[in-house]
Amino acid sequence: MARVLIVPCGCRGRALAAALRADGHAVRGTTRGAHVEEIRAAGAEPYVGDPDRIATLMDALPGVTIVCWLADGLDIPEGRLRMFFEKLVDTGVRGVVYEGAYAELARRSSATWQIPLEVVTRAQDAKGAVDRLLGV
């Protein structure tokens, strides 16, 4: 089974965490600090980090195979996403599920850094995207 990092782990992220845990995956979910107990209740390991401050997420990456960046409703600057992909190169991350305003940037970053990518929208199934990246 894989370890999946969900950034951020809000309502949809916690639902995804519960579904992934039901499949036996280890899940780590990020929060800026307000939802630690809710993340834990979903079966995920809470991690306090801010997607607007990429350095705060780096210690969440050890052992992670898939990152789910579910930040569609957040105003994260484009440069932060680019920086995140660049930093993923030096980790064990082997796939990204991306939901957000910069899908084309995510695609370019995926191609540049050769990190497999699944782009989803709010209406699409992020768990299915994780499964595809894992070859399930």
Secondary structure, DSSP 8 states (H G I E B T S, - for coil): --EEEEES-SHHHHHHHHHHHHTT-EEEEEESSTTHHHHHHTT-EEEE-BTTBGGGGGGG-TT-SEEEEE-TTS---HHHHHHHHHHHTTSS--EEEEESS-HHHHHHHHHHHT--EEE--TTS-HHHHHHHHHT-
